[in-house]
């Protein structure tokens, strides 16, 4: 049977992708970021998942303000990198797992989650930057990917509680799949940052690190956080962190943190990375 073995939380800052694509990863500004991900890359290469369920938010490429699904599940064989205004990133096409995607859609919808089904979709930096951070620059990604896009752009976004419950439903669905697969769930976005207004450039190290602490030790506190706390303490775009709760909900109650990395700044954002394994 399929099983979820671990979860990964990571930022998906677009400038990180640009730095990698333009060969700037060794520059003084960017080197600490990429060096911090080296243990994660080694862990993932050793873990060898068959499939990654990657939770991210679209930034206006697959969806626009005329269509804003709360939860959208990709169900196809491949997802090309999106053109976000300067051409698609020079990264491999993302290969999907059609059969498992269909199984997830059926299970989640029957479990009460009204997923939007996407049969054709390009994926932007929200999905490809985490892959680059965790895998480097391979000729092809070393596992299949199922994209799960979450609305954290247009009000109202889903609550942390609903995201956590969706993770629980994903765990149930994967556990009911008969093929023997090793699955890792990525929750992406954040950490604290705000891109506009008087608080542009906001970084809250203390809040970010408390979030990382509780992601492993006390996720039920995080599940209760209202949107206003994310916005007040972590900036307007800090609400992206509810997507990490989908990852955490997909794991067991009994888990262990195996790696953590936190760095400021990357562009105008705090970068976080955590790996949590099921015990």
Secondary structure, DSSP 8 states (H G I E B T S, - for coil): --EEEEEEEE---HHHHHHHHTT-TTSHHHHHHHHHTHHHHHHHHHH--SEEEEEE---SSS-BTTB--SEEEE-SSEE-B-B-SS-B-SS--EE--HHHHHHHHHHHHHTT---EEESS--B-HHHHHHHHHHH-S-SS-SSEEEEEEE--SSSS---HHHHHHHHHHHHHHHHT--S--EEEEEEE--SS---SSTTTT---HHHHHHHHHHHHH-HHHHHT--HHHHHHHH-GGGGGGHHHHHHHHTS-SSEEEEEEEEEEEETTEEEEEEEEEE-
